[in-house]
Amino acid sequence: MTKIHRHRLAHLPTPLEELKALSAKLGGPRLLIKRDDQTGFAFGGNKVRKLEFLLADALTQNADTLITLGAAQSNHCRQTAAAAAACGLQCELILNGTKPELPQGNVLLDELFGAKIHWVERWQRDAKSEEVLEQLRAAGRKPYFIPVGGSNGIGALGYVEAISELLKQLRNERVDRIVLASSSSGTQAGIVVGARINEFKTEVTGIRIDKDEAGSDIYEQELTAIANDAATRLGMQERFTANDFKVVRGYAEAGYGVVGHLEREAIRTLAHAEGILLDPVYTGRAFGGLLDLILQKVIGANETILFWHTGGAPALFAYVKDLMA
């Protein structure tokens, strides 16, 4: 990793903690949590690890503007806006939805960080991104485009590095599975590549946050493409295939960002047992999936499970009605 440019933003290493009270309440398994909600930059979260490498690439190209896209309460967009502000760059965000009368959660933070927000329908995001890129270039600007979630081979390097950090904390302790929210694919892809490089024998399980078409393996193809891009940048000779990625579906039937009983109970369970907050879109759903897998005995009581907390708590304040239902 020393030959790859990196612009430091995060406060690392993030804590690795044991959820003793919750594990006891459940009667096993042993639960660990990697606290990337405490990366310390712009309210924390996993995207800052990706942005350290994406921003370094942007600065190497003398970019003066970052442009990215996402949902209205995108954690990635919030952290991208903060990264741009910290480096004296402009930021343009393409968000799907309608401009709220009173900004809340991440939208409020986007505005505080000085981002220019373009509101569009979900299906218009890609076209709007191209339009804004062309306008900026025509005006003599040097925009740098970051994909949804910061998820490409460059961004995934943040989680390749994160595995090295984790292994130092584990000190040879066994971890049977790493469980995380998997949406734009960069975090899971990076973890799998990092585990392979470090010969870390564990199963990486991504709880799918978005609803996929039945029988579709498009997401596994995306994971594979990003992992192979990251591997190439690292000089790895071996290639990854779709079989290298375990994705658990079935918890996103209500759709992306729709908060239901699963998410509410997961958020309350961890908050009550350990004083740790999850978010309503990603970690709430993923942790709810983890609890269900434990209840269904898919995960055994004697296993050691590491839940990778990817942050997102600012979105809690935009989902008050859903969380209190």
Backbone bond lengths (Angstrom), bond angles and torsions (degrees), N, CA, C in turn:
res aa  C-N    CA-C-N  psi(-1)  N-CA   C-N-CA  omega(-1)  CA-C   N-CA-C  phi
1 M - - - 1.457 - - 1.527 112.16 -
2 T 1.330 117.96 -12.28 1.458 120.35 -175.03 1.526 112.51 -68.31
3 K 1.347 118.39 -24.08 1.457 121.16 -177.79 1.524 112.52 -86.59
4 I 1.307 117.73 -5.00 1.459 122.20 -177.59 1.520 109.02 -102.69
5 H 1.323 116.32 132.02 1.463 120.85 -177.65 1.527 111.22 -66.39
6 R 1.338 114.10 140.80 1.462 120.75 -179.45 1.521 108.79 -144.53
7 H 1.318 117.03 133.51 1.458 122.09 177.98 1.527 107.84 -109.90
8 R 1.307 116.91 110.74 1.468 121.31 -172.56 1.528 112.27 -68.17
9 L 1.315 114.77 128.07 1.460 122.11 177.35 1.529 111.55 -132.96
10 A 1.317 116.48 -39.18 1.462 121.70 -172.78 1.524 112.38 -79.56
11 H 1.324 115.04 156.60 1.456 122.07 173.64 1.531 106.58 -96.33
12 L 1.302 115.69 101.61 1.461 121.10 -172.67 1.523 111.37 -122.02
13 P 1.319 118.56 153.91 1.460 127.21 1.33 1.524 112.12 -77.60
14 T 1.316 116.53 152.28 1.460 120.07 173.34 1.525 108.59 -79.60
15 P 1.337 117.43 154.16 1.466 119.77 -176.38 1.526 113.66 -64.23
16 L 1.310 115.11 147.79 1.463 122.93 168.53 1.522 106.01 -114.30
17 E 1.322 116.69 118.76 1.462 121.01 -173.71 1.527 110.69 -125.48
18 E 1.323 115.24 158.46 1.461 120.59 175.43 1.520 109.29 -104.55
19 L 1.319 116.69 134.64 1.465 122.34 179.45 1.531 108.56 -92.81
20 K 1.323 115.86 71.76 1.461 120.64 -172.75 1.520 112.21 -66.24
21 A 1.324 117.20 -43.60 1.467 120.11 -177.28 1.525 111.19 -64.67
22 L 1.320 116.45 -43.87 1.460 119.63 -179.15 1.526 110.89 -69.15
23 S 1.324 116.95 -40.03 1.466 119.96 177.74 1.526 110.86 -59.50
24 A 1.340 116.02 -42.32 1.465 120.50 179.15 1.525 110.93 -65.58
25 K 1.315 116.27 -40.17 1.469 121.17 179.62 1.522 111.08 -63.01
26 L 1.325 116.52 -37.56 1.461 121.60 -178.47 1.528 112.79 -83.07
27 G 1.335 116.62 -14.93 1.460 119.69 -174.81 1.512 112.18 74.25
28 G 1.335 116.11 33.22 1.462 122.34 -176.53 1.507 109.09 98.31
29 P 1.309 115.92 162.52 1.464 131.10 3.80 1.533 111.71 -77.73
30 R 1.319 114.95 179.77 1.460 119.87 171.34 1.522 107.69 -73.55
31 L 1.325 116.51 128.04 1.464 121.71 -175.86 1.522 111.13 -115.56
32 L 1.323 115.57 127.38 1.458 123.01 171.72 1.520 107.92 -113.20
33 I 1.319 116.57 157.25 1.463 120.24 177.75 1.522 109.41 -137.83
34 K 1.311 116.46 128.84 1.466 123.01 176.70 1.519 106.57 -96.21
35 R 1.334 116.20 116.92 1.457 122.14 -165.48 1.531 113.47 -90.18
36 D 1.327 116.50 67.91 1.464 118.48 175.90 1.525 112.23 -77.77
37 D 1.322 116.82 2.11 1.465 119.38 165.73 1.524 109.79 -71.84
38 Q 1.322 116.91 -10.22 1.461 122.07 -178.74 1.532 112.24 -113.75
39 T 1.322 116.71 35.79 1.468 119.36 174.62 1.521 111.51 -71.15
40 G 1.337 117.25 -9.89 1.451 120.85 166.40 1.505 117.74 81.33
41 F 1.322 118.75 0.61 1.460 120.97 -178.35 1.517 108.99 -115.66
42 A 1.329 116.89 118.96 1.470 121.73 177.63 1.528 111.33 55.32
43 F 1.318 116.69 50.96 1.467 124.38 -179.07 1.529 113.57 71.45
44 G 1.319 117.80 14.22 1.454 121.35 171.55 1.512 114.73 74.68
45 G 1.332 114.41 -178.64 1.456 121.19 -179.19 1.514 112.14 125.12
46 N 1.323 115.49 165.19 1.462 120.44 -173.22 1.516 114.55 -71.99
47 K 1.335 117.79 -25.09 1.465 119.45 -172.59 1.527 112.94 -64.67
48 V 1.320 116.92 -24.86 1.462 118.31 -178.09 1.529 111.14 -65.87
49 R 1.331 117.77 -30.80 1.468 119.39 176.03 1.528 110.11 -62.33
50 K 1.323 116.90 -41.90 1.465 120.92 178.11 1.522 110.46 -67.87
51 L 1.328 115.64 -41.80 1.464 120.18 -176.06 1.522 112.64 -64.83
52 E 1.315 118.33 -26.31 1.462 119.31 177.46 1.530 110.95 -59.39
53 F 1.311 116.77 -36.36 1.468 120.73 -179.68 1.526 111.82 -87.68
54 L 1.322 116.92 -36.86 1.463 120.43 177.78 1.521 111.15 -66.65
55 L 1.325 116.33 -42.62 1.459 120.34 -179.88 1.524 110.83 -66.10
56 A 1.325 116.76 -39.66 1.465 119.94 177.18 1.522 110.51 -60.11
57 D 1.324 116.61 -40.58 1.464 120.71 178.24 1.524 110.60 -65.68
58 A 1.330 116.37 -40.67 1.465 120.66 178.83 1.524 111.31 -63.05
59 L 1.325 116.50 -44.03 1.464 120.53 -179.09 1.528 111.05 -67.50
60 T 1.326 116.76 -35.01 1.465 120.79 176.68 1.524 110.75 -61.76
61 Q 1.333 116.00 -32.77 1.465 121.50 179.38 1.532 112.70 -89.32
62 N 1.342 116.44 8.32 1.467 122.44 179.12 1.523 112.79 59.84
63 A 1.316 116.80 34.54 1.461 121.02 177.78 1.524 110.24 -66.90
64 D 1.328 115.76 148.57 1.463 119.95 175.59 1.526 112.15 -117.49
65 T 1.332 116.88 -3.87 1.459 121.38 -178.26 1.524 110.06 -144.94
66 L 1.325 116.31 134.05 1.454 121.15 172.15 1.520 108.37 -100.50
67 I 1.320 116.73 135.94 1.457 120.73 176.48 1.516 108.63 -130.37
68 T 1.326 115.93 131.72 1.458 120.47 178.36 1.515 109.12 -150.44
69 L 1.320 116.27 177.66 1.454 121.32 -173.63 1.516 111.02 -143.61
70 G 1.338 115.01 159.82 1.454 119.08 -179.81 1.510 111.79 174.78
71 A 1.328 115.21 -173.85 1.458 121.52 176.71 1.525 109.49 -73.37
72 A 1.320 116.02 167.25 1.465 120.25 -176.42 1.528 111.84 -55.17
73 Q 1.339 117.14 -42.67 1.460 121.08 -178.37 1.534 111.96 -98.86
74 S 1.316 116.13 33.57 1.460 121.24 -178.20 1.526 112.52 -61.85
75 N 1.332 115.87 122.35 1.464 120.48 174.09 1.522 110.62 -69.45
76 H 1.311 115.48 -36.22 1.466 120.15 178.29 1.522 111.08 -61.18
77 C 1.322 117.48 -44.73 1.462 120.15 -179.52 1.525 110.95 -64.48
78 R 1.329 116.42 -39.68 1.468 120.05 177.39 1.525 111.18 -59.97
79 Q 1.317 117.21 -45.73 1.456 119.60 -178.09 1.526 112.10 -73.84
80 T 1.324 117.30 -30.52 1.464 120.09 175.20 1.520 110.34 -65.92
81 A 1.328 116.87 -42.53 1.465 120.81 177.82 1.522 110.62 -60.85
82 A 1.326 116.60 -40.65 1.464 120.53 178.91 1.522 111.26 -67.50
83 A 1.327 116.83 -41.28 1.466 120.82 179.35 1.521 110.75 -62.77
84 A 1.326 116.14 -41.12 1.463 120.00 177.91 1.523 110.29 -61.63
85 A 1.330 116.34 -45.85 1.465 120.44 -179.77 1.526 111.10 -61.33
86 A 1.323 116.50 -41.21 1.464 120.99 -178.09 1.521 112.36 -65.59
87 C 1.328 116.33 -24.74 1.473 120.60 -176.94 1.523 113.04 -108.23
88 G 1.330 116.65 9.38 1.456 119.70 177.78 1.514 114.28 72.33
89 L 1.331 117.02 25.11 1.459 121.58 179.34 1.527 110.44 -103.77
90 Q 1.315 115.98 157.96 1.453 120.96 172.18 1.529 108.14 -82.16
91 C 1.333 116.18 159.46 1.456 120.27 179.17 1.519 110.10 -139.28
92 E 1.317 115.74 132.02 1.466 121.82 177.04 1.525 107.68 -123.33
93 L 1.334 115.90 125.49 1.454 121.97 -177.78 1.521 110.66 -113.80
94 I 1.315 116.25 134.29 1.457 122.52 174.51 1.527 106.33 -105.30
95 L 1.330 116.64 105.68 1.461 121.34 -176.92 1.519 110.69 -112.30
96 N 1.336 116.11 137.70 1.455 117.96 176.69 1.528 110.64 -88.14
97 G 1.324 114.16 133.53 1.454 120.46 -178.16 1.511 110.76 135.27
98 T 1.318 115.32 -168.17 1.459 122.56 179.43 1.520 109.16 -112.81
99 K 1.308 116.60 138.78 1.459 119.95 179.75 1.523 110.06 -58.14
100 P 1.326 117.78 123.38 1.467 120.12 -178.73 1.525 111.88 -74.94
101 E 1.318 115.79 149.86 1.466 119.72 176.19 1.523 110.14 -63.74
102 L 1.309 115.82 -40.05 1.461 121.37 179.27 1.524 108.24 -126.18
103 P 1.335 118.21 106.75 1.468 119.98 -177.95 1.520 112.04 -64.68
104 Q 1.326 115.66 138.11 1.455 121.78 179.25 1.521 109.75 -133.79
105 G 1.321 115.98 162.64 1.458 120.64 175.86 1.515 112.45 57.06
106 N 1.310 116.10 -133.11 1.460 121.06 -175.97 1.519 113.39 -66.45
107 V 1.328 117.98 -29.83 1.467 120.08 179.10 1.526 110.05 -63.82
108 L 1.313 116.58 -41.30 1.467 120.44 175.93 1.523 110.02 -59.56
109 L 1.319 116.95 -44.43 1.462 120.78 -178.95 1.523 111.49 -67.03
110 D 1.338 117.22 -38.71 1.467 120.34 176.17 1.525 110.32 -54.30
111 E 1.317 115.48 -45.81 1.466 120.23 -177.92 1.525 111.38 -69.15
112 L 1.334 116.54 -39.14 1.463 119.43 178.51 1.527 111.50 -63.73
113 F 1.320 117.33 -32.60 1.463 121.27 178.16 1.527 112.50 -79.91
114 G 1.324 116.99 -2.26 1.463 120.55 173.68 1.510 115.98 87.63
115 A 1.332 117.74 15.41 1.465 120.22 -179.69 1.525 111.01 -73.12
116 K 1.316 115.84 146.18 1.463 121.83 171.41 1.522 106.94 -92.09
117 I 1.326 116.42 123.11 1.460 120.82 -174.42 1.522 110.76 -106.67
118 H 1.328 115.34 131.62 1.464 122.46 174.78 1.531 106.97 -110.18
119 W 1.323 116.95 117.79 1.463 121.30 -178.46 1.527 110.25 -94.44
120 V 1.332 116.52 126.83 1.466 121.68 -178.53 1.528 109.45 -143.08
121 E 1.323 116.34 171.71 1.461 120.90 171.09 1.531 108.33 -74.96
122 R 1.329 116.15 156.88 1.468 120.48 -177.13 1.525 111.97 -53.76
123 W 1.326 116.99 -43.71 1.462 120.49 -175.97 1.526 112.88 -72.47
124 Q 1.334 117.37 -11.16 1.462 121.64 -178.89 1.529 113.09 -94.94
125 R 1.324 117.71 -5.72 1.465 120.32 -171.80 1.520 113.51 -58.96
126 D 1.321 117.42 -49.62 1.464 120.27 -176.08 1.524 111.59 -62.62
127 A 1.337 116.00 -44.52 1.467 120.13 -179.95 1.523 110.86 -64.86
128 K 1.332 116.61 -39.23 1.465 120.23 179.29 1.522 110.26 -66.32
129 S 1.318 117.25 -38.13 1.465 120.62 177.92 1.520 110.71 -60.02
130 E 1.330 116.65 -45.49 1.465 121.02 178.17 1.523 110.90 -62.39
131 E 1.318 116.13 -40.62 1.468 120.59 179.65 1.522 111.18 -62.50
132 V 1.328 116.85 -45.86 1.462 121.03 -179.18 1.526 110.38 -66.75
133 L 1.322 117.35 -39.92 1.467 120.66 177.00 1.525 111.01 -59.13
134 E 1.320 116.92 -45.36 1.464 121.19 179.89 1.523 111.07 -64.27
135 Q 1.327 117.04 -40.84 1.463 120.95 179.35 1.527 110.96 -63.51
136 L 1.311 116.53 -42.60 1.460 120.57 -179.72 1.527 111.14 -65.44
137 R 1.316 116.60 -43.88 1.468 119.78 178.88 1.522 111.25 -64.00
138 A 1.333 116.33 -39.51 1.466 120.52 179.26 1.525 111.17 -64.44
139 A 1.331 116.14 -27.60 1.462 121.24 179.55 1.526 112.09 -87.06
140 G 1.337 116.60 4.80 1.459 120.30 178.09 1.512 114.56 86.79
141 R 1.324 117.17 9.89 1.462 121.24 179.73 1.524 110.09 -85.41
142 K 1.333 115.48 167.03 1.462 121.87 179.36 1.532 109.30 -122.15
143 P 1.321 116.36 80.46 1.465 119.34 -177.71 1.524 112.70 -77.37
144 Y 1.305 115.35 150.13 1.469 122.36 175.78 1.516 106.97 -122.66
145 F 1.321 116.52 119.94 1.464 120.86 -176.56 1.521 111.07 -90.40
146 I 1.333 115.53 132.43 1.462 122.80 176.80 1.526 107.73 -117.07
147 P 1.322 118.92 125.89 1.467 120.56 -178.00 1.526 112.44 -69.40
148 V 1.313 115.55 169.63 1.466 121.60 178.45 1.527 110.16 -49.33
149 G 1.323 115.91 129.57 1.452 120.37 177.20 1.515 115.56 71.67
150 G 1.343 116.95 5.14 1.460 119.28 -175.27 1.516 111.31 63.78
151 S 1.338 115.08 26.17 1.463 120.33 -171.12 1.523 112.84 -97.07
152 N 1.313 114.51 93.89 1.465 123.24 168.88 1.524 106.89 -149.84
153 G 1.312 116.91 -173.25 1.456 119.40 -177.31 1.514 113.77 -61.31
154 I 1.331 116.72 -33.99 1.467 120.31 179.32 1.523 110.17 -70.24
155 G 1.322 116.86 -49.74 1.457 120.50 -179.73 1.517 112.69 -60.65
156 A 1.327 116.65 -38.00 1.467 120.71 -178.53 1.521 112.51 -62.13
157 L 1.333 117.48 -21.90 1.467 120.51 178.69 1.522 111.47 -59.17
158 G 1.328 116.68 -28.03 1.459 119.84 177.77 1.517 112.33 -59.96
159 Y 1.328 116.53 -34.79 1.465 119.52 -179.92 1.518 113.66 -91.76
160 V 1.307 117.32 -16.44 1.463 119.37 166.72 1.529 107.86 -63.35
161 E 1.322 115.01 -47.07 1.466 120.91 179.13 1.527 111.18 -65.66
162 A 1.334 116.99 -34.84 1.463 120.77 -178.26 1.527 112.06 -62.58
163 I 1.322 117.37 -31.65 1.464 120.04 177.97 1.526 110.65 -66.57
164 S 1.314 117.33 -38.85 1.472 119.83 176.00 1.523 110.20 -60.84
165 E 1.326 115.85 -41.12 1.468 121.28 177.31 1.529 110.71 -61.87
166 L 1.317 116.31 -45.94 1.465 121.16 -178.81 1.522 111.79 -61.70
167 L 1.317 117.27 -43.45 1.460 120.38 -176.97 1.524 112.11 -62.98
168 K 1.318 116.92 -33.39 1.465 120.06 176.18 1.525 110.46 -65.17
169 Q 1.332 116.35 -34.96 1.464 120.52 179.94 1.527 112.04 -76.17
170 L 1.317 116.85 -35.19 1.464 120.49 -177.70 1.523 112.77 -70.93
171 R 1.319 117.04 -29.92 1.469 121.50 179.34 1.530 111.25 51.58
172 N 1.300 115.18 51.85 1.467 123.53 176.28 1.529 114.64 71.90
173 E 1.330 118.00 9.32 1.466 119.58 172.75 1.526 110.10 -65.29
174 R 1.316 115.77 145.98 1.461 120.94 178.44 1.531 110.72 -79.09
175 V 1.321 116.12 137.11 1.464 122.21 170.14 1.522 106.78 -128.19
176 D 1.320 116.19 118.90 1.463 119.99 -177.44 1.521 112.20 -75.90
177 R 1.328 116.14 -37.96 1.465 119.83 -179.65 1.519 110.80 -146.56
178 I 1.309 114.97 142.80 1.460 122.23 165.56 1.523 106.15 -103.89
179 V 1.320 116.63 128.47 1.463 121.95 179.86 1.519 108.17 -119.24
180 L 1.327 116.60 135.24 1.465 120.49 -178.95 1.517 110.47 -152.31
181 A 1.335 114.97 163.15 1.462 121.27 171.74 1.517 108.19 -73.46
182 S 1.326 116.71 132.37 1.464 120.74 -179.11 1.520 109.04 -125.41
183 S 1.337 115.49 118.00 1.467 119.59 -176.06 1.519 112.25 -131.18
184 S 1.338 116.89 -66.39 1.470 119.22 -178.97 1.523 112.21 -92.51
185 S 1.313 117.36 -2.99 1.473 126.81 167.33 1.526 117.02 88.29
186 G 1.315 119.66 -15.51 1.459 120.40 -175.19 1.511 114.96 -67.84
187 T 1.339 117.03 -37.01 1.462 119.98 -178.74 1.524 110.74 -68.06
188 Q 1.321 117.04 -49.70 1.463 119.80 179.81 1.521 111.43 -63.23
189 A 1.326 117.24 -41.88 1.466 120.10 178.70 1.520 110.97 -60.03
190 G 1.335 117.30 -44.66 1.457 120.93 179.98 1.516 112.85 -63.88
191 I 1.335 116.54 -40.10 1.463 120.52 178.76 1.524 110.88 -63.61
192 V 1.323 116.78 -42.51 1.468 120.35 -179.95 1.530 110.85 -64.77
193 V 1.332 116.97 -42.23 1.469 120.17 177.30 1.525 110.19 -64.20
194 G 1.329 116.63 -44.40 1.458 120.40 179.50 1.513 112.76 -61.88
195 A 1.336 116.04 -39.52 1.465 119.86 177.98 1.525 110.78 -64.46
196 R 1.323 116.53 -39.73 1.469 120.26 179.94 1.534 110.60 -65.93
197 I 1.312 117.13 -45.13 1.464 120.72 -179.49 1.528 111.29 -60.88
198 N 1.341 115.46 -40.80 1.462 120.78 -175.41 1.529 113.42 -91.04
199 E 1.336 116.62 4.70 1.466 122.06 -178.91 1.530 110.93 53.80
200 F 1.316 115.16 41.66 1.462 123.09 179.24 1.526 107.74 -89.85
201 K 1.321 116.46 109.68 1.462 121.78 -175.15 1.529 110.00 -86.79
202 T 1.300 116.31 95.32 1.458 121.89 177.17 1.517 108.48 -151.73
203 E 1.313 116.67 157.83 1.461 120.57 175.47 1.525 108.53 -92.36
204 V 1.311 116.78 131.82 1.465 121.76 178.72 1.526 107.80 -105.59
205 T 1.328 115.88 113.29 1.464 121.78 -176.42 1.519 110.27 -110.38
206 G 1.315 115.94 117.25 1.452 120.64 176.08 1.517 109.96 -96.42
207 I 1.326 116.77 123.23 1.466 121.12 173.97 1.520 106.75 -85.20
208 R 1.314 116.78 115.58 1.465 121.38 -175.27 1.524 110.54 -69.31
209 I 1.335 115.14 125.45 1.459 122.20 -176.81 1.525 111.67 -91.05
210 D 1.310 116.39 -26.80 1.460 121.95 -178.13 1.529 110.08 -101.13
211 K 1.311 116.11 150.02 1.458 120.66 178.33 1.521 110.11 -81.57
212 D 1.324 117.02 125.45 1.461 122.76 178.83 1.523 110.14 -104.98
213 E 1.314 115.70 158.16 1.459 119.79 173.57 1.524 109.23 -66.30
214 A 1.326 115.74 142.52 1.462 120.73 -178.55 1.527 110.68 -56.81
215 G 1.334 115.19 130.63 1.456 120.46 177.12 1.511 115.38 79.45
216 S 1.329 117.46 0.07 1.461 120.23 -177.59 1.522 111.01 -80.28
217 D 1.334 116.34 138.61 1.462 120.53 175.41 1.528 110.70 -115.16
218 I 1.333 115.98 21.03 1.464 120.27 -179.26 1.524 110.68 -58.48
219 Y 1.333 116.57 -39.28 1.463 119.30 -178.27 1.527 111.05 -64.36
220 E 1.321 117.35 -42.80 1.468 120.33 177.31 1.524 110.79 -62.03
221 Q 1.314 117.11 -33.84 1.462 120.67 176.51 1.529 110.79 -66.44
222 E 1.340 116.20 -38.70 1.464 120.03 177.09 1.525 110.59 -64.67
223 L 1.316 117.01 -44.62 1.463 120.98 177.12 1.524 111.12 -57.78
224 T 1.314 115.77 -44.47 1.465 121.12 -179.15 1.520 111.44 -62.80
225 A 1.328 116.43 -44.52 1.468 120.61 -178.57 1.524 111.29 -63.17
226 I 1.329 116.73 -43.49 1.465 120.12 -179.66 1.524 110.72 -67.79
227 A 1.320 117.10 -42.61 1.467 120.53 178.89 1.523 111.17 -61.01
228 N 1.311 117.01 -42.92 1.465 119.86 -179.78 1.525 111.97 -69.29
229 D 1.320 117.05 -33.97 1.468 120.53 175.11 1.523 109.78 -63.02
230 A 1.339 116.17 -47.48 1.468 120.05 178.89 1.525 110.77 -62.30
231 A 1.328 116.44 -42.66 1.465 120.65 -179.45 1.524 111.25 -61.22
232 T 1.323 116.45 -41.10 1.466 120.65 178.53 1.517 110.80 -62.10
233 R 1.319 116.85 -42.84 1.469 121.06 179.85 1.526 111.47 -63.70
234 L 1.329 115.88 -27.56 1.461 120.75 -179.98 1.527 112.82 -90.36
235 G 1.325 116.19 -1.34 1.457 119.71 179.20 1.511 114.45 80.10
236 M 1.337 117.39 16.35 1.457 120.75 178.22 1.528 110.17 -74.12
237 Q 1.311 116.14 141.39 1.460 121.23 179.32 1.527 112.22 -88.76
238 E 1.334 117.00 -33.79 1.462 119.22 -176.34 1.519 111.64 -74.78
239 R 1.335 115.02 156.11 1.456 122.02 -178.56 1.529 110.06 -114.25
240 F 1.323 115.06 153.77 1.456 121.66 176.80 1.522 109.51 -101.67
241 T 1.330 115.71 152.54 1.463 121.42 175.94 1.523 108.57 -127.13
242 A 1.320 116.55 172.53 1.465 121.05 -179.87 1.527 111.74 -59.59
243 N 1.321 117.56 -26.58 1.465 121.27 -179.89 1.527 112.99 -69.24
244 D 1.325 117.01 -12.65 1.467 120.76 178.98 1.525 112.48 -82.32
245 F 1.329 116.96 -2.88 1.467 119.79 -174.07 1.525 111.24 -123.00
246 K 1.321 115.10 124.49 1.469 120.69 176.74 1.527 108.55 -101.02
247 V 1.313 115.78 118.04 1.463 122.16 -179.97 1.521 108.30 -122.01
248 V 1.318 116.72 125.29 1.464 121.81 178.84 1.520 108.80 -102.32
249 R 1.314 115.46 122.77 1.463 121.65 179.79 1.532 109.84 -109.02
250 G 1.320 115.31 173.55 1.459 120.06 175.68 1.512 113.92 112.54
251 Y 1.334 117.05 -4.67 1.464 120.28 -179.58 1.526 112.53 -108.91
252 A 1.324 116.78 6.65 1.468 120.66 -176.19 1.525 111.94 -120.79
253 E 1.325 116.88 22.94 1.462 119.64 -176.13 1.522 112.35 -63.14
254 A 1.322 117.25 -29.52 1.471 120.44 179.34 1.521 111.96 -73.17
255 G 1.340 116.86 -16.91 1.452 121.16 -179.67 1.514 112.64 107.56
256 Y 1.316 115.16 164.28 1.471 121.79 -179.02 1.529 110.61 -64.09
257 G 1.326 116.03 132.48 1.454 120.91 173.82 1.512 115.55 74.36
258 V 1.330 117.93 8.56 1.465 121.66 177.67 1.525 107.79 -95.16
259 V 1.312 116.19 116.80 1.464 121.11 -175.54 1.524 110.05 -91.18
260 G 1.318 115.63 125.76 1.460 121.28 179.24 1.510 111.24 -128.98
261 H 1.318 115.80 -161.31 1.464 121.73 -177.12 1.529 111.65 -59.76
262 L 1.328 117.38 -42.19 1.466 121.14 -178.38 1.517 111.35 -56.38
263 E 1.326 116.15 -50.31 1.467 120.91 -176.99 1.530 111.23 -68.42
264 R 1.338 116.44 -44.01 1.470 119.69 -179.62 1.524 111.20 -59.60
265 E 1.324 116.53 -46.59 1.462 119.80 -177.40 1.524 111.92 -67.88
266 A 1.323 116.98 -36.71 1.465 119.87 178.40 1.525 110.62 -64.50
267 I 1.331 116.21 -44.97 1.465 120.76 -179.91 1.522 110.28 -62.05
268 R 1.333 116.94 -46.16 1.465 120.82 -179.49 1.531 111.45 -66.75
269 T 1.315 116.82 -39.64 1.466 120.51 -177.94 1.523 111.67 -61.07
270 L 1.333 116.92 -49.17 1.464 119.39 -178.54 1.524 111.26 -71.77
271 A 1.318 117.22 -36.78 1.468 120.27 178.63 1.527 110.84 -63.92
272 H 1.337 116.98 -44.06 1.466 120.92 -178.77 1.527 112.05 -69.89
273 A 1.335 116.35 -39.85 1.466 120.13 -173.79 1.520 113.61 -81.15
274 E 1.354 116.44 -33.86 1.463 118.90 -170.80 1.527 114.26 -131.54
275 G 1.340 118.05 -5.65 1.462 119.97 -178.26 1.515 113.31 70.33
276 I 1.325 116.76 28.43 1.465 122.36 -179.74 1.522 108.88 -115.51
277 L 1.322 116.40 132.94 1.457 121.66 -178.51 1.527 111.76 -96.03
278 L 1.315 115.11 134.09 1.460 122.56 170.80 1.518 108.30 -101.89
279 D 1.327 116.87 171.66 1.465 119.30 176.38 1.524 109.15 -104.69
280 P 1.336 118.53 161.31 1.464 121.00 -174.00 1.519 115.62 -77.74
281 V 1.326 118.38 -16.99 1.466 120.73 -173.04 1.528 112.13 -99.78
282 Y 1.320 117.18 -47.53 1.464 121.39 -172.18 1.531 112.95 -105.28
283 T 1.314 116.43 -70.85 1.468 118.82 -173.75 1.522 112.23 -69.12
284 G 1.335 117.72 -31.28 1.460 119.88 176.32 1.514 111.11 -60.79
285 R 1.315 116.12 -45.38 1.469 120.51 178.95 1.531 111.16 -69.21
286 A 1.325 116.85 -43.15 1.469 119.82 -178.28 1.524 111.71 -66.18
287 F 1.327 116.92 -41.91 1.465 119.53 179.55 1.523 109.93 -69.52
288 G 1.332 116.56 -35.20 1.459 119.43 174.21 1.517 111.12 -60.71
289 G 1.337 116.05 -40.52 1.459 120.34 176.00 1.513 111.86 -63.26
290 L 1.337 116.57 -41.62 1.463 120.93 178.13 1.528 110.71 -60.86
291 L 1.330 117.01 -46.19 1.465 120.42 179.42 1.528 111.01 -61.25
292 D 1.320 116.60 -37.65 1.464 120.10 178.68 1.526 111.09 -67.59
293 L 1.324 117.26 -40.62 1.467 120.61 177.91 1.528 111.21 -62.87
294 I 1.335 116.15 -34.33 1.468 120.40 175.87 1.527 109.90 -68.84
295 L 1.336 116.39 -45.01 1.463 121.56 -179.85 1.527 111.51 -61.66
296 Q 1.334 115.63 -38.57 1.468 120.45 -179.42 1.528 112.55 -81.88
297 K 1.337 115.94 0.53 1.470 123.06 178.89 1.532 113.31 63.78
298 V 1.327 115.79 21.79 1.466 119.92 169.87 1.521 108.59 -67.66
299 I 1.331 114.94 -35.22 1.463 122.50 173.59 1.517 107.69 -102.99
300 G 1.316 116.74 125.85 1.453 121.61 -175.89 1.518 113.83 -79.27
301 A 1.325 115.69 155.69 1.464 121.77 -177.82 1.520 112.70 -66.78
302 N 1.322 117.82 -20.56 1.466 121.12 -177.83 1.525 113.33 -94.82
303 E 1.319 116.80 1.38 1.461 120.21 -179.61 1.529 111.25 -79.91
304 T 1.322 114.78 160.87 1.464 121.94 169.52 1.518 107.13 -112.18
305 I 1.330 115.09 119.46 1.460 121.97 -175.22 1.520 109.47 -114.83
306 L 1.317 116.44 134.04 1.466 121.07 174.47 1.529 108.47 -110.59
307 F 1.324 116.04 117.88 1.463 120.72 174.37 1.520 108.07 -94.00
308 W 1.336 115.95 124.65 1.466 120.19 -178.94 1.525 108.46 -92.99
309 H 1.317 115.52 105.23 1.473 122.02 -178.34 1.525 108.44 -77.26
310 T 1.324 116.59 114.25 1.466 120.89 -175.48 1.524 113.66 -96.55
311 G 1.340 117.69 7.74 1.462 120.55 174.15 1.514 113.63 87.75
312 G 1.347 114.84 -159.82 1.456 120.22 176.73 1.510 115.96 106.51
313 A 1.341 118.60 6.35 1.463 121.14 -175.43 1.531 115.23 -56.12
314 P 1.359 121.07 -30.68 1.469 118.78 178.81 1.526 113.91 -54.97
315 A 1.328 117.41 -26.95 1.465 120.53 -179.56 1.526 112.09 -69.50
316 L 1.331 118.15 -17.43 1.462 120.42 177.85 1.522 111.47 -53.41
317 F 1.324 116.12 -37.95 1.461 120.65 -173.72 1.528 112.74 -75.96
318 A 1.314 116.88 -10.75 1.465 120.70 175.68 1.527 111.54 -96.67
319 Y 1.335 116.86 -2.70 1.467 121.26 -176.94 1.527 111.56 -123.36
320 V 1.309 117.60 30.30 1.466 120.99 -174.76 1.525 111.91 -58.19
321 K 1.328 117.85 -48.36 1.469 120.79 -177.97 1.521 111.63 -61.72
322 D 1.333 116.58 -41.59 1.467 120.23 -180.00 1.523 111.50 -67.08
323 L 1.322 116.70 -39.15 1.455 120.39 -177.13 1.523 112.34 -72.89
324 M 1.332 116.75 -28.22 1.459 120.72 -178.35 1.524 112.82 -94.75
325 A 1.317 117.12 3.13 1.476 120.69 -178.63 1.530 111.06 -66.26
